[in-house]
């Protein structure tokens, strides 16, 4: 399993990608 920090980073990156 990925750590919470890794999952959080992926969510942030995904949000940025969707926004842009």
N, C-alpha and C positions, 0 to 999 in steps of 0.2 A: 504493500500500500504506500501511497505517497504521503508525505507529511502535510500537515495543515498549511504550512507556509507555501509549499509547492502548489497545492491546490489553489490557494488564494492567488498566487502569482498567475496561474493559468486563467483563473476567472477574470482577473484584471486585464490580462492581455486580450482575452476573448472579448471583453466589453469594449476595449479600445478599438479592436478590429471591426466590431459591428458598428460602433459610432462613426468611425472613419469610412 
